[in-house]
């Protein structure tokens, strides 16, 4: 429910398109009448809200320790790289690919090495397709 709502907000609303415009070209967005400050504030609030929701959802199934952010951060980084930076659809596809790769890795190799799958994905994608699955070639 949250992901479709986020996609709808970013792609179909005027504010979401303004946020996209600010992300691509700040000066151009300003010239087109987008308030950069408002877009930045909404983006910061939205990201903080999503992070709080993710923390609330993971807390019941994980122990709360200061180092608990490390492995989810590596996985999120791998998903963003594999999917293509800035591609929501690519990130969804990449999350399934990495999830299934971790499961296959735990069955074939070792359950203790499942965290290494995300690191291997980062290395392989950066070597062979730096733009990711759905990303576009960087300038």
N, C-alpha and C positions, 0 to 999 in steps of 0.2 A: 504494500500500500504506500509506503514512504517513497520508494524509488520511482514509481510512476508519477506520484505527485511532484517530486523533485524535477523529473524530466519535463512534465507539463509546465511547471513554473519557469524553468530555464529556456524552453523552446517556444512556448506559446503565449507568454505574457509579455507585455511591453517592458516591465522591469527586468525580466529574465533576459530579454534581448539586449537591454541596456547594459546588463552585467557582462554579457558576451562581448558587446562592443567595447566596453572599457578594458576587458581582458585582452582584446586583440590590438586596439590602438586607442590609447588614452586621449590624445589630441583630437583624433577624428571623432571620437564619441562626444567630446566636449563641443566640438563644432556642430554636431548634429543635435545638440540640446540635451544630452544625457548628463545628469548630475553625477560627477565622478565620486563625490563625497558620499552621496546617498547609496550609490551602487557598492562602494567599498564597505559602508556600514552594514548594509543588508547581507553582503557576502560574508562578512565577519560574524554576524549574528547567526546566519544560517549554518556556517561551518561549526560554530561553537555549539549550537543546538544539536546538530547531527553527531558531534563528538560526545556530548552528554548522553544522548540516546544510546549510542554504541556502548558507552561505559555502563549505563544502567542495564543494558541487555547482556553484557558479558560478565558482570559482577556475580550473578547467581551461579554461574557454571565454572568460574575460575577463582583461584585464591587471589586476594588483593595484596600485592606486594609492590614495592617500588619499581622492580624490574619487569612488571607485567606488560609494559608497553612495547618491549623490544620485538618479540616474534610477530605480533599483529602488524607492527609498523613495517617490518621487512616484507610481510605478505602483501600489505597494501601498496608498498613501493613496487613490488614485482608485478602486481595486478595493473598498476598505472602504466608501467613500462610496456608490459605485454599488450595491453589493450590499446595503447597509444595515448600520449598525453593529451588531455582535453576531450577524449571521446568517452561519453557515458555508455554507449552501446558496446564499445570495445572493452570497457572495464567489466561489464556484466559477463561478456563472453570469456574474458581472461580469468575472472574469478572462478567460473566453472572449470576451465582448463586446468588451472593451478590446483583447485580442490581435487579433481579427479587424478591429477598427476601425483598429488601427495598420497592419495589412497592406494594407487597402484604401486608407488614407491614403498609404502609401508608393507604391502604384501610381498613384493618381489625382493626388496633389499633388507630393510630393517625399520622397525617402528621408531627407533631413536633417531633415524636420519631423515625424517619427513620434513624437518625445518630446512634442510639443505636443498630441497626441491625448489623452493622459491629463489634461493641464491643461484642455483644452476639455471633457472629460467631467466633471471636477470642477465647473467653472463651470455647465454646463448642468444637472447633477443638483441642485446647490444652488439654482438658480433655479426649476426646475420641479417637482422631487420630492425635497425635502430628506430624506425618510426612506429613500430608496433603493428598489431593486427589491423586496427581501423584508423591509425594515425596518418597524418600527412607528413611529407618530407619537410624537415625543418630547413629554414633558409640558411 
